[in-house]
Each structure stands twice: as structure tokens, then as C-alpha cells.
Amino acid sequence: MKEITAAAVIDLMKKVGVEEKVIKKLKNDVPLLKQGIDSIDLPAILAAAEKQYDLDLSDCTADKVKTIDEFVSFINARIK
């Protein structure tokens, strides 16, 4: 399977209803919870990633995917 990018993670965020004004301001290396993504959005994004990429991400926690860059690395490590 092809590796995902930050753009793919942002697309997942859009699918689960993260507000466009939040998405426009996101930085890849800043913790998501400090950028307007809340503790409800993050599990929804993970669930969308599980479905989209047919993965089991049950071991994923907010500590493992604090930033978009970490999210991308975490997902890519599992799709190889």
C-alpha cells in the first residue's frame, strides 16, 4: 500500500467534521490538541484512518500521534 501524507490526514479530518477554520491553521509539527483538534476529534480521525486503510489502530493513543507528522509516521509504519 502507498504511504500516506499529511494531506491524506487532513482529508480524514475533513471527513469526520473538523472545522475548516481549524484545518486551515494546522501546522504539521505542532500538537493537534493545541491547534483546535479536541479529544473527541482525535479518536474519530483514528477510526476514519482504520476504515480508510483497513488497519487496526486500537493501540494508538493521543500520546503516540500528537502532531500530523507523528500521525503520518504512525499510519505508514502499519501499512507497510
Backbone as numpy.savetxt, mean C-alpha at the origin, in Angstrom:
# Nx Ny Nz CAx CAy CAz Cx Cy Cz
5.54 -13.18 -11.97 4.70 -11.99 -11.97 5.58 -10.74 -11.97
5.14 -9.74 -12.65 5.86 -8.48 -12.76 5.84 -7.73 -11.42
6.97 -7.12 -11.09 7.04 -6.34 -9.85 6.10 -5.15 -9.90
5.59 -4.78 -8.72 4.72 -3.61 -8.65 5.55 -2.36 -8.41
4.93 -1.23 -8.63 5.58 0.07 -8.46 4.78 0.90 -7.47
5.31 2.06 -7.13 4.60 2.99 -6.26 3.27 3.39 -6.90
3.26 3.53 -8.22 2.01 3.89 -8.92 0.94 2.83 -8.71
1.34 1.56 -8.70 0.38 0.48 -8.48 -0.21 0.55 -7.07
0.63 0.89 -6.10 0.14 1.04 -4.72 -0.84 2.21 -4.64
-0.54 3.29 -5.31 -1.44 4.45 -5.32 -2.76 4.08 -5.99
-2.71 3.28 -7.05 -3.95 2.82 -7.68 -4.80 2.00 -6.70
-4.15 1.16 -5.90 -4.87 0.40 -4.88 -5.54 1.34 -3.88
-4.83 2.39 -3.51 -5.38 3.37 -2.57 -6.63 4.02 -3.14
-6.59 4.34 -4.42 -7.76 4.93 -5.08 -8.93 3.96 -5.08
-8.64 2.68 -5.33 -9.70 1.67 -5.38 -10.42 1.50 -4.05
-9.69 1.69 -2.94 -10.31 1.50 -1.64 -10.89 2.80 -1.07
-10.78 3.87 -1.84 -11.45 5.10 -1.44 -10.64 6.13 -0.68
-9.32 6.02 -0.73 -8.49 7.07 -0.11 -8.75 8.35 -0.89
-8.94 9.43 -0.18 -9.28 10.70 -0.81 -8.19 11.18 -1.77
-8.63 11.72 -2.89 -7.70 12.20 -3.91 -6.77 13.28 -3.36
-7.29 14.15 -2.49 -6.44 15.22 -1.94 -5.31 14.65 -1.08
-5.55 13.50 -0.44 -4.50 12.83 0.33 -3.50 12.19 -0.62
-4.01 11.50 -1.64 -3.15 10.80 -2.59 -2.22 11.77 -3.30
-2.71 12.93 -3.69 -1.89 13.90 -4.42 -0.68 14.38 -3.61
-0.77 14.34 -2.29 0.31 14.85 -1.44 1.27 13.77 -0.95
1.00 12.51 -1.28 1.82 11.42 -0.76 3.26 11.48 -1.25
4.16 11.17 -0.33 5.57 11.03 -0.64 5.94 9.57 -0.36
6.74 8.98 -1.23 7.06 7.56 -1.14 7.85 7.16 0.09
8.61 8.09 0.67 9.50 7.74 1.77 9.06 8.29 3.13
7.84 8.78 3.21 7.30 9.33 4.46 6.22 8.36 4.97
6.21 8.09 6.29 5.20 7.16 6.82 3.77 7.55 6.40
3.05 6.55 5.91 1.68 6.78 5.43 0.77 7.35 6.51
0.93 6.86 7.74 0.07 7.32 8.82 0.31 8.79 9.17
1.41 9.35 8.70 1.69 10.78 8.92 1.26 11.62 7.73
0.68 10.97 6.71 0.31 11.68 5.49 -1.19 11.64 5.22
-1.98 11.23 6.20 -3.42 11.24 6.01 -4.03 9.87 5.75
-3.19 8.84 5.60 -3.70 7.47 5.51 -3.96 7.03 6.94
-5.18 6.53 7.20 -5.47 6.17 8.59 -5.38 4.67 8.82
-5.57 4.28 10.06 -5.42 2.88 10.44 -6.52 1.99 9.86
-7.55 2.58 9.29 -8.59 1.81 8.61 -8.23 1.64 7.14
-7.63 2.67 6.55 -7.24 2.61 5.14 -6.18 1.54 4.89
-5.19 1.46 5.78 -4.07 0.55 5.54 -4.50 -0.91 5.39
-5.33 -1.45 6.29 -5.79 -2.83 6.08 -6.60 -3.00 4.79
-7.35 -1.98 4.42 -8.13 -2.05 3.18 -7.20 -2.09 1.97
-6.12 -1.34 2.02 -5.14 -1.34 0.94 -4.46 -2.71 0.85
-4.12 -3.27 2.01 -3.51 -4.61 2.03 -4.46 -5.65 1.48
-5.73 -5.57 1.85 -6.73 -6.52 1.35 -6.86 -6.40 -0.17
-6.84 -5.18 -0.67 -6.92 -4.97 -2.12 -5.68 -5.56 -2.81
-4.51 -5.41 -2.19 -3.28 -5.98 -2.75 -3.35 -7.50 -2.76
-3.87 -8.08 -1.69 -4.03 -9.54 -1.64 -4.88 -10.03 -2.80
-5.98 -9.36 -3.02 -6.90 -9.76 -4.09 -6.28 -9.53 -5.47
-5.71 -8.36 -5.66 -5.13 -7.98 -6.96 -3.99 -8.91 -7.37
-3.13 -9.27 -6.40 -1.92 -10.02 -6.72 -1.97 -11.47 -6.22
-3.13 -11.90 -5.73 -3.33 -13.27 -5.26 -2.25 -13.68 -4.26
-2.14 -12.90 -3.20 -1.13 -13.11 -2.16 -1.79 -13.28 -0.80
-1.05 -13.88 0.13 -1.46 -13.92 1.53 -0.60 -12.91 2.27
-1.20 -11.84 2.70 -0.47 -10.79 3.42 -0.88 -10.72 4.87
-1.35 -11.83 5.41 -1.83 -11.84 6.79 -0.72 -11.53 7.79
0.53 -11.72 7.39 1.64 -11.43 8.30 2.09 -9.97 8.21
1.41 -9.19 7.41 1.79 -7.79 7.23 1.15 -6.91 8.30
1.94 -6.03 8.85 1.45 -5.08 9.84 1.88 -3.67 9.43
1.29 -2.70 10.07 1.65 -1.31 9.78 3.13 -1.05 10.04
3.74 -1.82 10.93 5.18 -1.67 11.19 6.04 -2.08 10.01
5.52 -3.00 9.18 6.30 -3.50 8.05 6.13 -2.64 6.80
5.06 -1.90 6.71 4.79 -1.09 5.52 4.44 0.35 5.92
5.40 1.01 6.50 5.16 2.38 6.95 5.09 3.37 5.80
5.83 3.11 4.74 5.90 4.04 3.61 5.46 3.33 2.33
5.25 4.09 1.29 4.92 3.49 -0.01 6.09 2.63 -0.48
7.31 3.12 -0.31 8.48 2.34 -0.72 8.54 1.00 0.00
8.26 0.99 1.30 8.25 -0.26 2.06 7.12 -1.18 1.60
5.98 -0.60 1.28 4.84 -1.37 0.77 5.23 -2.07 -0.53
5.85 -1.32 -1.43 6.29 -1.88 -2.72 7.29 -3.04 -2.48
8.27 -2.82 -1.63 9.26 -3.87 -1.35 8.61 -5.10 -0.73
7.70 -4.88 0.20 7.02 -5.98 0.88 6.24 -6.83 -0.11
5.48 -6.19 -0.99 4.68 -6.91 -1.97 5.59 -7.62 -2.98
6.59 -6.92 -3.48 7.48 -7.51 -4.47 8.24 -8.72 -3.93
8.57 -8.70 -2.66 9.26 -9.85 -2.06 8.37 -11.09 -2.06
7.06 -10.90 -2.07 6.12 -12.01 -2.02 5.62 -12.50 -3.39
5.79 -11.69 -4.41 5.30 -12.11 -5.72 6.38 -12.77 -6.57
7.57 -12.86 -6.05 8.67 -13.49 -6.81 8.59 -14.99 -6.72
